[in-house]
Amino acid sequence: ADGRPLWCGPRQLLLEAFNLGIFGALALIVSVAALLVAHPLGRKLALAGLVLSIFAFALYNAGAAAPAAVFASLRLMRARG
């Protein structure tokens, strides 16, 4: 309605992203991209993928967050060697 607060729209978008599993899918995409990029940017992508996967785990999207965390961890370990 007309009297709703300004934060209702962004809140609704966040809830829809949660329901659709967008955070887990985004974590998976970023983590796979981190594996494919041999540039130092790959390490930053791996860190972002790991943070996104932790966020996805917290939002009960473990189906995509688990492989994302593994891929990001593999990329971070490869960067050390």
TIVO-2410 file (N, C-alpha, C; in nm, 3 decimals):
# residues 81
REC num residu      c1      c2      c3 atome chaine
REC   1      A   0.084  -0.118   0.000     N      A
REC   1      A   0.000   0.000   0.000    CA      A
REC   1      A   0.088   0.123   0.000     C      A
REC   2      D   0.024   0.238   0.007     N      A
REC   2      D   0.097   0.365  -0.002    CA      A
REC   2      D   0.174   0.397   0.125     C      A
REC   3      G   0.132   0.347   0.240     N      A
REC   3      G   0.196   0.382   0.366    CA      A
REC   3      G   0.307   0.288   0.408     C      A
REC   4      R   0.357   0.203   0.321     N      A
REC   4      R   0.460   0.108   0.362    CA      A
REC   4      R   0.597   0.176   0.372     C      A
REC   5      P   0.682   0.127   0.461     N      A
REC   5      P   0.816   0.186   0.477    CA      A
REC   5      P   0.902   0.166   0.353     C      A
REC   6      L   1.008   0.245   0.343     N      A
REC   6      L   1.096   0.239   0.226    CA      A
REC   6      L   1.176   0.110   0.219     C      A
REC   7      W   1.199   0.044   0.332     N      A
REC   7      W   1.281  -0.075   0.333    CA      A
REC   7      W   1.205  -0.201   0.293     C      A
REC   8      C   1.076  -0.192   0.268     N      A
REC   8      C   0.998  -0.311   0.232    CA      A
REC   8      C   1.040  -0.370   0.097     C      A
REC   9      G   1.069  -0.286   0.000     N      A
REC   9      G   1.109  -0.334  -0.132    CA      A
REC   9      G   1.241  -0.411  -0.128     C      A
REC  10      P   1.349  -0.351  -0.073     N      A
REC  10      P   1.475  -0.426  -0.065    CA      A
REC  10      P   1.464  -0.551   0.022     C      A
REC  11      R   1.385  -0.545   0.126     N      A
REC  11      R   1.365  -0.662   0.212    CA      A
REC  11      R   1.298  -0.774   0.134     C      A
REC  12      Q   1.201  -0.741   0.052     N      A
REC  12      Q   1.132  -0.841  -0.028    CA      A
REC  12      Q   1.226  -0.904  -0.131     C      A
REC  13      L   1.313  -0.823  -0.191     N      A
REC  13      L   1.412  -0.876  -0.286    CA      A
REC  13      L   1.510  -0.970  -0.217     C      A
REC  14      L   1.552  -0.936  -0.096     N      A
REC  14      L   1.641  -1.022  -0.020    CA      A
REC  14      L   1.575  -1.155   0.014     C      A
REC  15      L   1.449  -1.150   0.052     N      A
REC  15      L   1.376  -1.273   0.082    CA      A
REC  15      L   1.357  -1.361  -0.041     C      A
REC  16      E   1.329  -1.301  -0.154     N      A
REC  16      E   1.315  -1.379  -0.277    CA      A
REC  16      E   1.448  -1.442  -0.318     C      A
REC  17      A   1.558  -1.368  -0.301     N      A
REC  17      A   1.689  -1.424  -0.332    CA      A
REC  17      A   1.719  -1.542  -0.240     C      A
REC  18      F   1.680  -1.532  -0.114     N      A
REC  18      F   1.697  -1.641  -0.020    CA      A
REC  18      F   1.615  -1.762  -0.061     C      A
REC  19      N   1.490  -1.740  -0.096     N      A
REC  19      N   1.401  -1.851  -0.134    CA      A
REC  19      N   1.445  -1.921  -0.262     C      A
REC  20      L   1.503  -1.848  -0.353     N      A
REC  20      L   1.545  -1.905  -0.481    CA      A
REC  20      L   1.686  -1.964  -0.477     C      A
REC  21      G   1.758  -1.946  -0.367     N      A
REC  21      G   1.893  -2.000  -0.355    CA      A
REC  21      G   1.996  -1.921  -0.435     C      A
REC  22      I   1.973  -1.794  -0.452     N      A
REC  22      I   2.063  -1.710  -0.532    CA      A
REC  22      I   2.201  -1.701  -0.468     C      A
REC  23      F   2.207  -1.695  -0.335     N      A
REC  23      F   2.336  -1.678  -0.267    CA      A
REC  23      F   2.426  -1.800  -0.287     C      A
REC  24      G   2.370  -1.918  -0.280     N      A
REC  24      G   2.449  -2.039  -0.304    CA      A
REC  24      G   2.496  -2.048  -0.448     C      A
REC  25      A   2.408  -2.015  -0.541     N      A
REC  25      A   2.444  -2.019  -0.682    CA      A
REC  25      A   2.552  -1.916  -0.714     C      A
REC  26      L   2.541  -1.799  -0.655     N      A
REC  26      L   2.641  -1.695  -0.676    CA      A
REC  26      L   2.776  -1.737  -0.618     C      A
REC  27      A   2.773  -1.799  -0.501     N      A
REC  27      A   2.897  -1.850  -0.440    CA      A
REC  27      A   2.961  -1.955  -0.529     C      A
REC  28      L   2.880  -2.043  -0.585     N      A
REC  28      L   2.932  -2.147  -0.673    CA      A
REC  28      L   2.992  -2.088  -0.801     C      A
REC  29      I   2.927  -1.993  -0.859     N      A
REC  29      I   2.977  -1.929  -0.981    CA      A
REC  29      I   3.109  -1.857  -0.956     C      A
REC  30      V   3.116  -1.784  -0.845     N      A
REC  30      V   3.239  -1.710  -0.813    CA      A
REC  30      V   3.353  -1.806  -0.782     C      A
REC  31      S   3.324  -1.914  -0.712     N      A
REC  31      S   3.429  -2.010  -0.677    CA      A
REC  31      S   3.482  -2.085  -0.798     C      A
REC  32      V   3.394  -2.121  -0.890     N      A
REC  32      V   3.439  -2.187  -1.014    CA      A
REC  32      V   3.521  -2.089  -1.097     C      A
REC  33      A   3.478  -1.964  -1.102     N      A
REC  33      A   3.556  -1.863  -1.174    CA      A
REC  33      A   3.694  -1.846  -1.112     C      A
REC  34      A   3.702  -1.856  -0.980     N      A
REC  34      A   3.831  -1.844  -0.912    CA      A
REC  34      A   3.924  -1.959  -0.950     C      A
REC  35      L   3.868  -2.077  -0.970     N      A
REC  35      L   3.951  -2.191  -1.013    CA      A
REC  35      L   4.004  -2.172  -1.155     C      A
REC  36      L   3.927  -2.108  -1.237     N      A
REC  36      L   3.965  -2.093  -1.378    CA      A
REC  36      L   4.059  -1.977  -1.405     C      A
REC  37      V   4.062  -1.879  -1.315     N      A
REC  37      V   4.144  -1.760  -1.335    CA      A
REC  37      V   4.282  -1.783  -1.274     C      A
REC  38      A   4.386  -1.774  -1.354     N      A
REC  38      A   4.522  -1.795  -1.306    CA      A
REC  38      A   4.588  -1.665  -1.260     C      A
REC  39      H   4.520  -1.558  -1.272     N      A
REC  39      H   4.566  -1.425  -1.235    CA      A
REC  39      H   4.553  -1.408  -1.084     C      A
REC  40      P   4.623  -1.314  -1.023     N      A
REC  40      P   4.602  -1.288  -0.879    CA      A
REC  40      P   4.458  -1.251  -0.844     C      A
REC  41      L   4.382  -1.212  -0.942     N      A
REC  41      L   4.240  -1.186  -0.919    CA      A
REC  41      L   4.167  -1.313  -0.875     C      A
REC  42      G   4.219  -1.428  -0.916     N      A
REC  42      G   4.160  -1.555  -0.877    CA      A
REC  42      G   4.158  -1.575  -0.727     C      A
REC  43      R   4.262  -1.529  -0.658     N      A
REC  43      R   4.266  -1.540  -0.512    CA      A
REC  43      R   4.157  -1.454  -0.448     C      A
REC  44      K   4.138  -1.336  -0.503     N      A
REC  44      K   4.032  -1.248  -0.450    CA      A
REC  44      K   3.895  -1.307  -0.477     C      A
REC  45      L   3.879  -1.366  -0.594     N      A
REC  45      L   3.753  -1.433  -0.624    CA      A
REC  45      L   3.729  -1.551  -0.531     C      A
REC  46      A   3.834  -1.624  -0.499     N      A
REC  46      A   3.821  -1.737  -0.407    CA      A
REC  46      A   3.780  -1.691  -0.268     C      A
REC  47      L   3.837  -1.582  -0.223     N      A
REC  47      L   3.797  -1.528  -0.093    CA      A
REC  47      L   3.652  -1.483  -0.096     C      A
REC  48      A   3.611  -1.419  -0.205     N      A
REC  48      A   3.472  -1.377  -0.217    CA      A
REC  48      A   3.379  -1.498  -0.222     C      A
REC  49      G   3.420  -1.601  -0.294     N      A
REC  49      G   3.339  -1.723  -0.301    CA      A
REC  49      G   3.326  -1.790  -0.167     C      A
REC  50      L   3.433  -1.789  -0.089     N      A
REC  50      L   3.429  -1.849   0.044    CA      A
REC  50      L   3.337  -1.772   0.137     C      A
REC  51      V   3.344  -1.640   0.131     N      A
REC  51      V   3.255  -1.558   0.214    CA      A
REC  51      V   3.109  -1.578   0.171     C      A
REC  52      L   3.085  -1.581   0.042     N      A
REC  52      L   2.949  -1.603  -0.007    CA      A
REC  52      L   2.898  -1.742   0.031     C      A
REC  53      S   2.985  -1.841   0.030     N      A
REC  53      S   2.940  -1.974   0.068    CA      A
REC  53      S   2.909  -1.983   0.216     C      A
REC  54      I   2.984  -1.913   0.299     N      A
REC  54      I   2.952  -1.908   0.442    CA      A
REC  54      I   2.817  -1.841   0.462     C      A
REC  55      F   2.793  -1.734   0.389     N      A
REC  55      F   2.664  -1.665   0.396    CA      A
REC  55      F   2.552  -1.757   0.349     C      A
REC  56      A   2.578  -1.834   0.244     N      A
REC  56      A   2.477  -1.927   0.192    CA      A
REC  56      A   2.451  -2.040   0.291     C      A
REC  57      F   2.556  -2.088   0.358     N      A
REC  57      F   2.537  -2.189   0.463    CA      A
REC  57      F   2.446  -2.136   0.572     C      A
REC  58      A   2.468  -2.012   0.611     N      A
REC  58      A   2.388  -1.951   0.717    CA      A
REC  58      A   2.242  -1.939   0.675     C      A
REC  59      L   2.217  -1.928   0.546     N      A
REC  59      L   2.080  -1.914   0.495    CA      A
REC  59      L   2.025  -2.048   0.444     C      A
REC  60      Y   2.082  -2.158   0.493     N      A
REC  60      Y   2.032  -2.292   0.464    CA      A
REC  60      Y   2.032  -2.326   0.315     C      A
REC  61      N   2.135  -2.284   0.244     N      A
REC  61      N   2.150  -2.318   0.104    CA      A
REC  61      N   2.276  -2.400   0.085     C      A
REC  62      A   2.284  -2.510   0.158     N      A
REC  62      A   2.406  -2.589   0.161    CA      A
REC  62      A   2.430  -2.667   0.032     C      A
REC  63      G   2.327  -2.690  -0.047     N      A
REC  63      G   2.342  -2.766  -0.171    CA      A
REC  63      G   2.442  -2.705  -0.266     C      A
REC  64      A   2.442  -2.576  -0.280     N      A
REC  64      A   2.537  -2.508  -0.367    CA      A
REC  64      A   2.655  -2.451  -0.288     C      A
REC  65      A   2.636  -2.426  -0.160     N      A
REC  65      A   2.742  -2.365  -0.080    CA      A
REC  65      A   2.855  -2.463  -0.050     C      A
REC  66      A   2.823  -2.592  -0.036     N      A
REC  66      A   2.927  -2.690  -0.004    CA      A
REC  66      A   3.032  -2.703  -0.116     C      A
REC  67      P   2.991  -2.726  -0.240     N      A
REC  67      P   3.094  -2.732  -0.345    CA      A
REC  67      P   3.163  -2.597  -0.365     C      A
REC  68      A   3.092  -2.489  -0.344     N      A
REC  68      A   3.154  -2.356  -0.358    CA      A
REC  68      A   3.264  -2.338  -0.255     C      A
REC  69      A   3.240  -2.382  -0.132     N      A
REC  69      A   3.343  -2.372  -0.028    CA      A
REC  69      A   3.463  -2.460  -0.061     C      A
REC  70      V   3.438  -2.578  -0.115     N      A
REC  70      V   3.548  -2.668  -0.152    CA      A
REC  70      V   3.629  -2.607  -0.266     C      A
REC  71      F   3.563  -2.558  -0.368     N      A
REC  71      F   3.635  -2.499  -0.482    CA      A
REC  71      F   3.715  -2.377  -0.440     C      A
REC  72      A   3.656  -2.292  -0.357     N      A
REC  72      A   3.727  -2.173  -0.311    CA      A
REC  72      A   3.847  -2.212  -0.225     C      A
REC  73      S   3.830  -2.313  -0.140     N      A
REC  73      S   3.942  -2.358  -0.056    CA      A
REC  73      S   4.053  -2.419  -0.141     C      A
REC  74      L   4.017  -2.494  -0.244     N      A
REC  74      L   4.119  -2.550  -0.334    CA      A
REC  74      L   4.198  -2.440  -0.402     C      A
REC  75      R   4.129  -2.337  -0.446     N      A
REC  75      R   4.198  -2.226  -0.513    CA      A
REC  75      R   4.289  -2.152  -0.415     C      A
REC  76      L   4.245  -2.135  -0.291     N      A
REC  76      L   4.329  -2.068  -0.193    CA      A
REC  76      L   4.452  -2.151  -0.158     C      A
REC  77      M   4.436  -2.283  -0.151     N      A
REC  77      M   4.550  -2.369  -0.124    CA      A
REC  77      M   4.648  -2.372  -0.242     C      A
REC  78      R   4.594  -2.365  -0.362     N      A
REC  78      R   4.680  -2.362  -0.480    CA      A
REC  78      R   4.760  -2.232  -0.484     C      A
REC  79      A   4.705  -2.124  -0.434     N      A
REC  79      A   4.773  -1.996  -0.434    CA      A
REC  79      A   4.893  -1.995  -0.338     C      A
REC  80      R   4.888  -2.081  -0.236     N      A
REC  80      R   4.999  -2.087  -0.139    CA      A
REC  80      R   5.120  -2.159  -0.195     C      A
REC  81      G   5.096  -2.255  -0.284     N      A
REC  81      G   5.205  -2.339  -0.333    CA      A
REC  81      G   5.285  -2.281  -0.444     C      A
***
